[in-house]
């Protein structure tokens, strides 16, 4: 009787008509959450006694009924829950948990327990779907007269977010909206933030739109989340749209919202708006963040507005924000793009002194900048410095240095760096391609092939660029069969040759003088549906000129134009140069006029070619007209153009005009090269002005301009002509010490000079030296020696030399027999007229 009374008392607070339907509905619809077997003797509180013959469903009903008995006492309800959850066979069903949630939410003192309970429950695997959970909570609330408390549902939503069940959280959110339960803004913000962080950007935007449809806009933080979501999607215009909408409905946007907008505006490079927004922030009394300033500075550099970038940098520092790595990197890159590497280096020193720790990217920017301007000493110094700081160089830095060494022709330095990079495993196919191209340009095919093998052995697959570089090397070496065989190798490797591949081969065959095979390759290129580039077309035009077929260029040019080729100054430069090489001066001038009439402006190369060709054709007047035309158009002559004019006047023996242009060349800041000096020296020697010639030679040495064989030949010949044997032989020794190998002309000058000065013994030594260097003396050399010996009365030696000449297969000429008959060499056959 006591047991029955206690049980009936616990039911008095529940409307009788609701108990049976509620229990049957809840327990049977959620039966999947219970174990198949429940212990027959669960441990209940002392005042609750359940008979052993009770059925499992009755036990569940009694758990629920007992929990309901604690409705007005949340703490005891929680105590009962902790007691039964430790019992074997007890399952936390959604109906039981829903009732407990409502009981705990009724008292502020158990709210923290409620949140802990929810976190643990939703973290488990037996949790029902979020939609079922929300609707169960709603039904439980209605059946048992709990006040509608949005805290319960917001706590549930918060728990789903906290345990990282974002999909369930979204379902919970939407179910709440369906039942007009308004999510709290902070929890809503947490959900949106979690979604954006997990790249559920589109879902977050959609959820926000559903909120807005119900008039729920959130707060400033909500705006931040939505704006960041747009940023993550790259929809920078929409960032501005949401910002304006928020301001339009009266939301007081904060500095963070401005910062996000500034970054979005910078990403689409609207600098005017970015600077305007920065100004507004300052007017509101806000100090823009380091990230905000950084975004605008970087955007300014990208847009080329370097003045504004520097102004903002100064403003950033003035408001107490220190320089950072990103700003430093961006400004340095800007300086390097402008070609002012010194200012980049100066900034580097300043920021390092100010505490900024440079990273590998900063070093990359500086090393690349120094390499591009040719300051390889500084570039390598930075490379060494970063290694000492423990920063591992990357492959971009290695490649930048190699490119710089290439431009400065420092092959040995490049090899040293390359070997180090290989040892540390920081090379890629680009690294090898830089060296392959370099070796190809130098015609060092054997070294290039060895490098190729090394690349393959390191597991690096050659690219099409690699093959093209090797083709370049074979073409430079003149090994066109090997170059052409590389085309087959490309196809066998499954690569597709490009326009560069075919153009290299076309150019190589033209330079070899084989225009027919060049056109065969061109036809193969067309058959392979590879469109020729302008460079290809220009290569063909240039090749025709180089192989003496310049007369065909007009027809070819017309045909190329039909294929979409647009001729440029490069095209006409090749045609003009080709005509001059064939001596067709009128045709060259006609091509020049046609070029001008076609609206193509002549460039420095055009004028240089014209001046050079006209000077060599003894049309110095027309060459000067071209020179005047260049000056009128504001063009500056290059060294080659000055060289042509100077050489022209020297050949006319007009050293006054030649000297005038030589001085003009120096005045405009150009450095005379070996060709210019040789023309001037030869000109002065022809006028017997050895003093001026020797002064120019000393000037060459002082300015470190290389003296080549031709320069030495001219000066030594001039000195011998004046009888200055000692000085001439000293210069000859100096030349040999520089590893300059004499040719037949130099030997002839020496033998002639020594013979004319009675130095027949030394002249004979030079003849033996020629034999030692495998240079066959000419008939002229023997004539000089035979005549010298006749002059000295050495008739036996003279006839011996004649026999020696015959033994070497040389055919004596009329001069030889004239010497043998008359005993002297005619003046007209001597070098220099002596």
Secondary structure, 3 states (H helix, E strand, C coil): CHHHHHHHHHHCCCCHHHHHHHHHHHHHHCHHHCCCCCCCCCCCCCCCCCCCCCCHHHHHHHHHHHHHCCCCCHHHHHHHHHHHHCCCCCCCCHHHHHHHHHHHHCCHHHHHHHHHHHHHHHHCCCCCCHHHHHHHHHHHHHHCCCCCCHHHHHHHHHHHHHCCCHHHHHHHHHHHHHCCCCCCHHHHHHHHHHHHHCCCHHHHHHHHHHHHHCCCCCCHHHHHHHHHHHHHHCCHHHHHHHHHHHHHCCCCCCHHHHHHHHHHHHHCCCHHHHHHHHHHHHHCCCCCCHHHHHHHHHHHHHCCCHHHHHHHHHHHHHCCCCCCHHHHHHHHHHHHHCCCHHHHHHHHHHHHHCCCCCCHHHHHHHHHHHHHCCCHHHHHHHHHHHHHCCCCCCHHHHHHHHHHHHHCCCHHHHHHHHHHHHHCCCCCHHHHHHHHHHHHHHCCHHHHHHHHHHHHHCCCCCCHHHHHHHHHHHHHHCCHHHHHHHHHHHHHCCCCCCHHHHHHHHHHHHHCCCHHHHHHHHHHHHHCCCCCCHHHHHHHHHHHHHCCCHHHHHHHHHHHHHCCCCCCHHHHHHHHHHHHHCCCHHHHHHHHHHHHHCCCCCCHHHHHHHHHHHHHCCCHHHHHHHHHHHHHCCCCCCHHHHHHHHHHHHHCCCHHHHHHHHHHHHHCCCCCCHHHHHHHHHHHHHCCCHHHHHHHHHHHHHCCCCCCHHHHHHHHHHHHHCCCHHHHHHHHHHHHHCCCCCCHHHHHHHHHHHHHCCCHHHHHHHHHHHHHCCCCCCHHHHHHHHHHHHHCCCHHHHHHHHHHHHHCCCCCCHHHHHHHHHCCCCHHHCHHHC
